[in-house]
Amino acid sequence: MENQTGQAPKKNSNVIYFLIVVVLALLATDVYLYLQKNKSDTRIVYQNDERTRLQTELDSLEAQIETVNTGKAKLSAEMQTKTDSLESKIKVLRKELAKGKLTQAELERAQENIKQLRYFVTNYTAQLEEQKKQISSLTTERDTLKTSLVTAKKTDSSLAKQNQDLGDKVKVGSAIKLATSDVVAYKIRGSGKEVDTKRSSVAKKIKINFTVATNDIAEKGMHDIYVRVIDPTGNLITTTESTNFTADGQDLQYTYKTSIDYKNDGSSYTIDWVNPSAFQKGGYTVILYADGFTMGKTSFELK
């Protein structure tokens, strides 16, 4: 009997120990499951936060590309290709990040891809800025050249006008001019002798006597002389041989044409002109032209 009583307490102790071990095992399992759940929750939160951050960075990179692409039509073919490639990569990464859950490997791959994309966008932006600087420099250089060309044309036009003006002045300065002049009317007797007269009824011809002013830049040699005789009524006396000439920028008709040998030595010259019709009473004006300009004029009167 004593042996049976002794065995009962010992058996009860073993049961208690077993129950304690079971309880401890359950507690350990609960703690493990709790820790695993917290770890899983932390990982999910981390993945969601990292995905959001990466999406935000993609937005930033896309905005950066859009900003530097202002004036896209002006991009070179190479730059346009790079732009399209970067935009395509961003779309692919957006699709990957839009998945419900990412494995750690997928998340790390997305991080690496965005890191590379950031590097490419940075280089791309630098290239575009350099291209814009070059275009701006070329534009400035082109505008400067245009301005210089316009200035050169204006200068050339101004110089041409100055040369023209100088040439005109030389022409004016080199034209011979009258120093002294007078006109005498003559009648012609039957013997052929010429006698000066003041009477219009017997006058047949005039002699225009003149000297030429000294002019060192005038060309020495033969000069054509054009004579215009204006009658008392204001009409130009002409003949069938009278044609036109240019003087003082005008197209004129002459009465008589001859030539003189100019030597710039103060020589005297005489031009004889026979009136094809009868002289009238009144005052006559005689104008001489040479070298495209007026030499001078004189007058005489017949009774």
C-alpha positions in Angstrom: 0.0 0.0 0.0 2.8 2.4 0.9 4.4 1.7 -2.5 1.2 2.7 -4.5 0.8 5.9 -2.5 4.3 6.9 -3.2 3.9 6.4 -7.0 0.8 8.5 -7.3 2.4 11.8 -6.3 5.3 11.1 -8.7 3.0 10.5 -11.6 1.1 13.8 -10.9 4.4 15.7 -10.9 5.2 14.4 -14.4 1.9 15.5 -15.7 2.4 19.0 -14.3 5.9 19.2 -15.9 4.5 18.1 -19.2 1.7 20.7 -19.1 4.3 23.4 -18.2 6.4 22.4 -21.2 3.3 22.5 -23.5 2.3 25.9 -22.2 5.9 27.3 -22.7 5.9 25.8 -26.2 2.6 27.5 -27.1 3.9 30.8 -25.7 7.1 30.5 -27.7 5.0 29.7 -30.8 2.8 32.8 -30.2 5.9 35.0 -29.7 7.5 33.6 -32.9 4.3 34.1 -34.9 3.9 37.7 -33.5 7.5 38.6 -34.4 7.1 37.1 -37.9 3.8 39.0 -38.4 5.5 42.3 -37.3 8.4 41.6 -39.6 6.1 40.9 -42.5 4.1 44.0 -41.8 7.3 46.0 -41.6 8.5 44.6 -44.9 5.2 45.4 -46.6 5.2 49.0 -45.3 8.8 49.3 -46.4 8.0 48.0 -49.9 5.0 50.4 -50.2 7.0 53.4 -49.0 9.9 52.6 -51.3 7.6 52.1 -54.3 5.9 55.4 -53.6 9.4 57.1 -53.3 10.5 55.5 -56.6 7.3 56.6 -58.3 7.8 60.2 -57.1 11.4 60.1 -58.4 10.1 58.9 -61.8 7.7 61.9 -61.8 10.6 64.2 -61.0 12.7 62.7 -63.8 9.9 62.9 -66.3 9.2 66.6 -65.4 12.9 67.3 -65.8 12.9 65.8 -69.3 9.8 67.8 -70.2 11.4 71.0 -69.0 14.7 70.6 -70.9 12.7 69.6 -74.0 11.1 73.0 -74.4 11.4 73.8 -78.1 11.5 70.1 -78.9 11.2 70.8 -82.7 14.7 72.2 -82.6 16.3 69.1 -81.2 18.7 67.1 -83.4 17.7 63.6 -84.5 20.1 62.1 -82.0 18.7 64.1 -79.1 15.1 63.2 -80.2 16.0 59.5 -80.2 17.5 59.8 -76.6 14.3 61.6 -75.5 12.1 58.9 -76.8 14.3 56.2 -75.2 14.2 57.8 -71.8 10.4 58.3 -71.9 10.0 54.6 -72.9 12.1 53.5 -69.9 10.1 55.6 -67.5 6.8 54.0 -68.8 8.3 50.5 -68.3 9.4 51.3 -64.7 5.9 52.8 -64.0 4.3 49.5 -65.0 6.6 47.5 -62.8 6.0 49.7 -59.8 2.2 49.5 -60.4 2.2 45.8 -59.5 0.4 44.8 -56.4 3.4 43.4 -54.5 7.0 43.4 -55.4 9.5 40.8 -54.3 12.7 42.1 -52.8 14.5 41.2 -56.0 12.0 43.2 -58.1 12.3 46.1 -55.8 16.0 46.1 -55.9 16.0 45.8 -59.7 13.6 48.8 -59.9 15.9 50.8 -57.6 18.9 50.0 -59.8 17.0 50.9 -63.0 15.9 54.2 -61.7 19.5 54.9 -60.5 20.7 54.3 -64.0 17.9 56.3 -65.5 18.8 59.3 -63.2 22.4 59.1 -64.5 21.2 59.1 -68.1 18.8 62.0 -67.5 21.5 64.0 -65.8 23.9 63.5 -68.8 21.0 64.1 -71.2 20.1 67.4 -69.5 23.8 68.5 -69.6 24.0 67.7 -73.3 20.8 69.6 -74.1 22.0 72.6 -72.1 25.3 72.6 -74.0 23.4 72.3 -77.3 21.2 75.2 -76.4 24.3 77.3 -75.5 25.8 76.4 -78.9 22.6 77.3 -80.7 22.4 80.6 -78.7 26.0 81.3 -79.5 25.5 80.6 -83.2 22.3 82.7 -83.2 24.1 85.6 -81.6 27.0 85.2 -84.1 24.5 85.0 -87.0 22.7 88.2 -85.8 26.1 89.9 -85.4 27.0 88.9 -88.9 23.6 90.2 -90.2 24.1 93.5 -88.4 27.7 93.7 -89.7 26.4 92.9 -93.2 23.7 95.6 -93.0 26.3 98.1 -91.6 28.7 97.1 -94.4 26.0 97.6 -97.0 25.1 101.0 -95.6 28.8 101.9 -95.5 29.3 100.6 -99.0 26.2 102.5 -100.2 27.4 105.6 -98.4 30.9 105.3 -99.9 29.3 104.7 -103.4 27.3 107.8 -102.9 30.3 109.7 -101.7 32.3 108.5 -104.7 29.4 109.4 -107.0 29.2 112.9 -105.4 33.0 113.2 -105.6 32.9 112.1 -109.3 30.2 114.6 -110.0 32.2 117.3 -108.3 35.3 116.3 -110.3 33.2 116.5 -113.5 31.8 119.9 -112.5 35.3 121.1 -111.5 36.9 119.8 -114.7 34.4 121.4 -117.0 35.7 124.5 -118.8 34.0 127.8 -118.1 33.9 131.2 -119.8 36.2 133.9 -118.4 35.2 136.7 -120.8 32.7 136.8 -123.7 31.0 139.2 -126.1 28.9 138.9 -129.2 29.1 141.2 -132.3 26.7 141.1 -135.3 28.0 141.6 -138.8 26.7 142.5 -142.2 28.4 141.1 -145.3 29.0 143.4 -148.2 29.0 142.3 -151.9 32.7 142.1 -151.8 32.4 139.6 -149.0 33.9 142.0 -146.4 32.3 141.7 -143.0 31.3 144.9 -141.2 29.9 145.0 -137.6 26.5 146.4 -137.3 23.7 147.0 -134.7 20.9 146.9 -137.3 18.8 143.8 -137.5 17.8 144.4 -141.1 21.3 144.1 -142.5 22.8 141.7 -139.9 23.7 138.2 -141.3 25.9 136.6 -138.8 27.4 136.9 -135.3 30.9 136.3 -133.9 31.0 135.0 -130.3 34.4 136.0 -128.8 35.4 134.4 -125.5 38.2 133.3 -123.3 38.2 130.2 -121.0 39.0 130.5 -117.3 42.2 128.8 -116.1 41.4 125.2 -114.9 44.3 122.9 -114.0 42.1 119.8 -113.7 40.3 120.4 -117.1 41.5 118.1 -119.8 43.6 119.7 -122.4 42.8 119.1 -126.0 39.6 119.2 -128.1 36.3 120.1 -126.4 32.9 120.1 -128.1 31.1 123.4 -127.8 27.3 123.6 -128.1 25.7 127.0 -128.8 22.1 127.9 -128.1 20.8 131.3 -129.5 17.5 132.5 -128.1 15.7 135.2 -130.2 13.9 138.2 -128.8 10.6 136.3 -128.6 12.3 133.6 -126.4 12.4 130.9 -129.0 15.5 128.8 -129.7 16.9 129.3 -133.2 17.5 125.9 -134.8 18.4 124.5 -138.2 17.9 121.2 -139.9 21.3 120.1 -138.6 20.4 120.9 -134.9 20.1 117.8 -132.7 20.0 117.1 -129.0 22.7 117.0 -126.4 22.9 116.6 -122.6 23.9 119.4 -120.2 23.2 120.1 -116.5 21.2 116.8 -116.4 18.9 118.0 -119.2 18.3 116.9 -122.7 18.6 120.1 -124.9 18.6 121.0 -128.5 21.4 123.2 -129.8 21.6 126.0 -132.4 25.2 125.3 -133.5 28.0 122.9 -132.6 31.7 123.3 -133.0 35.0 122.4 -131.2 37.9 124.3 -129.6 41.5 123.2 -128.7 41.8 124.0 -125.0 45.3 124.5 -123.8 44.7 126.2 -120.4 46.9 129.1 -121.5 44.3 132.0 -121.7 43.8 131.7 -125.5 41.0 133.6 -127.1 38.4 131.8 -129.2 35.8 133.0 -131.8 32.8 131.1 -133.0 31.1 132.3 -136.3 27.5 131.6 -136.7 25.4 132.6 -139.7 21.6 133.0 -139.0 19.6 130.9 -141.5 16.8 133.4 -141.3 16.5 137.2 -140.8 17.4 138.7 -137.5 14.7 140.5 -135.6 14.8 143.6 -133.5 15.4 143.1 -129.9 17.7 141.3 -127.5 19.3 137.9 -128.1 20.8 135.5 -125.5 23.7 133.3 -126.4 24.5 130.3 -124.1 27.6 128.1 -124.5 27.9 124.5 -123.1 30.9 122.2 -122.8 31.7 118.9 -121.0 28.0 118.4 -120.0 27.7 121.8 -118.2 27.0 125.4 -118.9 30.1 127.3 -119.8 28.4 130.7 -119.5 26.2 133.1 -121.4 26.2 136.5 -123.0 23.8 138.7 -124.9 23.6 141.3 -127.7 20.8 143.6 -129.0 19.9 144.7 -132.6 17.8 147.7 -133.6 
